[in-house]
């Protein structure tokens, strides 16, 4: 991605590393997601609608928070 992104780690992530993701929420129609341990690695990009559906499913218990 050529746009400068601001990445955010989940508030549920601890300071000791582990299985964390970072999300850039500065784009209107897509949500880039990456592995926080490999910030220069690959980025997955989801539509904003798909990402919101995923987050809603976690919050409602349809999906477990730890996959």
For each residue, the residues with C-beta under 8 A, 3 or more apart:
1: 5 32 43 45
2:
3: 26 27
4:
5: 1 24 26 27 32
6: 24 25 26
7: 22 23 24 34 39
8: 22 23 24 25
9: 13 20 21 22 36
10: 13 20 21 23
11:
12: 65
13: 9 10 18 20 36
14: 17 18
15:
16:
17: 14 20 36 37
18: 13 14
19:
20: 9 10 13 17 35 36 37
21: 9 10 33 34 35 36
22: 7 8 9 33 34 35 36 39
23: 7 8 10 31 32 33 51
24: 5 6 7 8 27 31 32 33
25: 6 8 31
26: 3 5 6
27: 3 5 24 30 31 32
28: 48
29: 47 48
30: 27 45 46 47 48
31: 23 24 25 27 45 46 47 48 51
32: 1 5 23 24 27 43 44 45
33: 21 22 23 24 43 44 45 46 51
34: 7 21 22 38 39 41 42 43 44
35: 20 21 22 38 39 41
36: 9 13 17 20 21 22 39
37: 17 20
38: 34 35 41
39: 7 22 34 35 36
40:
41: 34 35 38
42: 34
43: 1 32 33 34
44: 32 33 34
45: 1 30 31 32 33
46: 30 31 33 50 51 54
47: 29 30 31 50 51
48: 28 29 30 31 51 52
49: 52 53
50: 46 47 53 54
51: 23 31 33 46 47 48 54 55
52: 48 49 55 56
53: 49 50 56 57
54: 46 50 51 57 58 63
55: 51 52 58 59
56: 52 53 59 60 62
57: 53 54 60 62 63
58: 54 55 61 62 63 64 65
59: 55 56
60: 56 57
61: 58 64
62: 56 57 58
63: 54 57 58 67
64: 58 61 67
65: 12 58
66:
67: 63 64
